[in-house]
Amino acid sequence: MVVVNLVYGITLPLLSLVLDGQGISKTMIGLSIVAQACPGIFLAKIMPRLITRIGAGRIMQRATLLSASTMIALGLVQDIYAWFPLRFLLGTAGAILWASSEALINELVEDKWRGRIIGVYGSVGAAGFAIGPLVLIMTGTGGFLPFGVTAAIIAIAGLPLIMLDNAAPHDDREHAVSLRRIFRLVPHVMLSNLTYAAATEGFLAFFPLFGINIGLSEARSLSLLTTFALGGVVLQLPLGWLADIVRRESLLLACVLLTILGKLCLPTLVPMDVAGPAFMFGLGGAEGMIYALGVMLLGQQFRGAELAAATVLFTGMWAGGMIAGPVIVGAGMDLLGDTWMAYLIAALYLCYVPVLVFRRKWAAMTD
């Protein structure tokens, strides 16, 4: 899963910087990211069947090869219009890997260990985001080199998939599962991923441009993104342990509120030499846990074909957020200025808070 997050950790800042250097507007950059997000929605109906009939191992192997080859093509043809179909293919590979891996992990883990195991899973995913900007610092953002290095890392990291069992994780009939019913059962979980994706993808795509606007160098902005991701690597482990001993919905609300506060403080604290990295580290841990808690809540609620369907819908929510977030943040920055990035992201989370607070009333209404 480092592969999936590595791809997003590299492509969002890298492609945004490349396109910005070509004079492309931030609104157009946001629309380019939409192409990478769309597959998560388009595949939602057929993904459970692919997982159960083809087998997670085989489908993940093919998705890894698709991801590596698409990165090479992106590096060879650096044109925004060519990048639309290529980013669609890259998003297809990512959606397949995400849904397959989460279904497998949630199916196998016992609930008493779920927080800790998903904490490790989230930590590994955050490591991919951390490696992404770090790779860009070493390779630079110009030319083919960052794309070629990323493709090589993807190919190497995909080798362990050869050992993965190709059998279907369960034998239930996935076509009988209603995605609408799944959503009605856990709307707060699904919308948490929609919001998290919108906020995170907008942040990853535009933070380097935000940093440059407030006086940071490109290298400094990318290093702070790495520090942000490292917070998710380290802090999700103790937070995962905490999720096994407290109410997970309460912990989710606490992480959302801490993230809102952090985004509001971002323009003030980020430029500071010592406080800036420490702040980004803590923010990365709190915000990253929002995603991990969503995965945990799905695993404690569903099993079998329902879990596969719920995981695919969860990935589809990510895709929806990835479509909306960069477009909203990019257009808002064009309209209000680059320094508004943090406030726009805080506003996204604020819109989600009532859903989480009043989730029981919502569930009663849908019943």
N, C-alpha and C positions, 0 to 999 in steps of 0.2 A: 504493500500500500504506500510505501515511500514513493513508488513510481507515480501514482496518481497525483499525489500532493506536490511532488517535485515538478511535474509538468505545469500545474497551476502556479506553483511558487516561482517558476521561471517565466512562463509565457505571459502572465498578466503584467508584471512590471516591464519585462523585456519588450514585448510587442507594443506596449503603450509608449515606451521611450523611443522605439524605432519610428513609430507613426508620428509621434509628436515632433521628432526631428525632421520628418518629411513635411511638416506644416499642416498635418491633419487635425481637425478640430476635436475637442474632447468628446463632443456628442457623437461624432463619427467613430471615435475610438470605442466608445461604449457600445455602439451598434455592432462593431466588429466582434466584441466579446459575446454578444447575443448568439452569434453563429456557433460558438463553442458550447453554449448552454442548451441550445434547442434539442439535441439528441436525448437528453434526460427526460424530456416531455414526450417526444415522439416514440420512444422505446417503452414507455410505461406500460402499455397494454400487452406487449409481447415478451417483455423481459422475464416475468415469472416462468413462462413456458420455456424460454431459452435455457434458463438456469436448471429447471427440473428435467428437461429432455436431453439437452446436449451434455450437461454436466459442468459444474463450476470450473474444474481444472482446465478442461479443454477450451472453454470459452474465454477464460482469463489469459491463457497462453496466446490465443489469437489476438486478443485486444492489446496485449503488450507489444506484439509485433507491429500492429497497426499504429500504435502510439509512436514507436521509434521511427518508423518509415515516414510518418507524417511530419515529425520534427525536422527530418532531413529536407523534405520538400519545402517546408516553411523557410528554411535557411537559404535554399537555392533560389527561391522566387520571392523576393521581398517587395510585394505589391499588395496594397490593401484589398483590391478586388479579388486577386488570386487567393488571398488569405481567408476570405469568407468560406468557400467550400473546404479548404484545408482545416480550418478551425472547427468546422462541423465534424469532420472525421476524427479530429483529436478529441472532441467532446464525446463522440460515440464510444471511443476506446475507454475514456475515463468513466462514463456512466456504467458501462459493462463491468469494469473492475470494481467500482464502488458497490454496486448492488450485489454482485456475486460474493465479494469478500464479507460484507456485513451480514448477509443471510447465513453464510457458513459459520461465522464466529458466534453470532447470537443463537444459532441452533444448537451449537455444541456446548456452550458455557452454562453452568448451573447458576441459578439466580443469586445464591449467597456469595458467589465470586464475581458476579456480573460487573459491578462497579470497578473492581480492580483490573479485570481482564480488559474491559472496554477502555479503562484508563491507560493501559499499556497500548492498546490499539490507537487511541487518540494521540498518545505520545509519539508513536511511530509515524502517524500521519503528520503531526506537527513537525517532526524531524524533516520530512520531505519539503515542507514549506520553508524551513530554516536553511536547508541545503540550496534551495533555488536561488535566493539573492546572493548567497555565498559564492555559488558558481559564477554568477554574473560579475561579482567583484573580481574574481580571478581571470575570467575570460574577456571582460569588457562586454559592451552591448553592440559593438559594430561588427559587421561582416558575418561570415558563416560559422565562426568558431563556437559561439555559445550554443547554437543549434546542434552542431555536430557532437559536442561534448555531452549535451543533454541526451541525444539519441543513444550514445554509447552507454551512459549510465543506466538508461531505461533497459537496454538489452541485457546488461550484466545483472541488474536487479531482478529481472524477470526469470533468470535461470532457476531459482528455487521452485517456480511453478511447475517444472517438469516432474517434481516429486509429488505433486498434489493429486489426490484421487480424482479420477474423472467421473466417478459415479454421481448420480443425482443425489442431493442431500436428503431428499425425502420423496415419498411416493404419492403424496396427496394430489388430488386433481385441482391444479391451479386455476383452470378456467371457471370453476364454480365460485371463486372468491370475487366479491364485489369491492372494487377500489373505493367506491362511494361509501360503502358501509365501513370500510377501514377508516376512512377519513372522519366519519361521524363519531366513531369510537374514541379517536385520539386527535381531535382537531388542534389542540394546543401543542402537541408534539410535532405534527406536520407543519404548522405555521411557524414553529420555532426554527425549523430548518430553512423555510422560505426566508425568514427575516435574517437569520445568521448568514445565509449565502449572499443575500443582497448586500448586507453590511460588509462582510469579509471580502467579497470579490470587488466591491467598490473601493475598499481600503487598499487591497493589494495592487489594483490597477492604477490608482491615482496618488498613493502616498509618495512615491518618488517625485512626482510633479509638485505635490504639496510641499515636500521638503525643500526642493530647489527654490520654490517661490518664497519660503520663509528664510532663505539664506544658507541652507545646507548644501553641501556638495552632493553629486550623484552617488559617490561611494559611501558617504555618510548616511544618506537616505537608505541605500540598500543594506548597509550594516545594521541600521535600526530595524529594518524589516526582519533581518535574521535574528536579532535579539527578541523581537516580538514573537517569532515562531519558537525560539528556544524556551520562552516562558511556557508555551504549550507543551513542549517536550518534557520539561522538568515538573511543572506544577500539576499536570493532569494525573500523575501517579498518586500523590497524596490526596488530591481531590477525588480521584476514583475510589480510594479507600474510604473517604468520607461519605461517598455516595452509597456505600453498603451499610452505613449505620444511621443515616438520617433520611428523612423523606426526600426523595429525588426531585419532586416538583418544587419543594421549598428551596432546595439548593439551586435549581434552575432559575427561580425568580431572583435569588441573591446574585447569581452570576450576571443576569441580564442588567440588574440595577447597578452593579459595580462597573459593567461595561459602559453603560450610559454615562456614568460619572467620569469614567476614564476618557471617553471621547470628548466630553466637554472641556476637560483639562488639557487635552492633547496639544493645542497650539501654544499653551503657556509653558508646559514642561518639556516637550520634545527638544527644543533648542539647547537645553542645559547640558553641560558636559557630562556630569555624573548622574544627576537625577533623571535625565532623558532616557538613557539605556535601562536604568532600574525601573522606571515607570513603564516602558515598553515591555519589559520582561513580565511584570505583574499583569499588565493588560492582556498580554498574549495568553497567559494561563487562565484568567477568568473568562475571556471570550471563547477560547478553544473548548472549554468545558461545556459550553452551551450545546455544541454539536455532539459531544460524547454523551451527555445526559439524554439527548434525544434518542440515540442508538440504544442506550440502556432501557429507556422507557418502552421502546418497541419490543425489546427482547423479553421484558417481564410481562408483556400483554399478549403476545402472539406466539404461535408455534406452527411448524410445518408449512403448508402452502400459504396460509395466512401471513406468516412471517416473511416469506419470500415476496408476497404481494405488497405487504406493508413497507418492506425495505425498498422495493422498486418505487413505490409512491413517495417515500421519504427522499429518494434520489431525484424524483421528478420535482419535488418541492425545491430541492437545491437548484435544479435547472431553472425553475421559475424565478427564484431569487437572483440567480446569476444573470438572467435576462434583465430583470428590473433594476437591480442595484447599480451596475455600472452606468446604465442609461440615465437613471435619476441623479446619481452623483455627478456624472460627467456633464449633463445638461445644467445641473445646479451650479457647478463650478464655472461653466461658461457664462451663466447669467449673473451669479453673485460674486464670483471671484474664487481663486484657488484656495484661499484660507477657509472657505466655508465647508470644505470636505468633511472635517470632523463633526461639525454641527448637523450636517445632512445625515450622516451615519447615525448619530445619536437620535435623530428624529425617527429613523426607521425602527430602532429598538423601542422608542416610546410608543409607537403605534401598536407594538406587539404586547406590551405590558397588560392592557385590559383583557386580552384574550387569555393570558395565563392566570390572572387574578380571578376572573369570572368563569373559569373553565367548567366548574360544576353546573352552573346555571345554563351554560351553553349546551352541555351534555343532556341536561333535563329537557331543554327545548327541542333538541334534535330527536329525542326519544318519543 
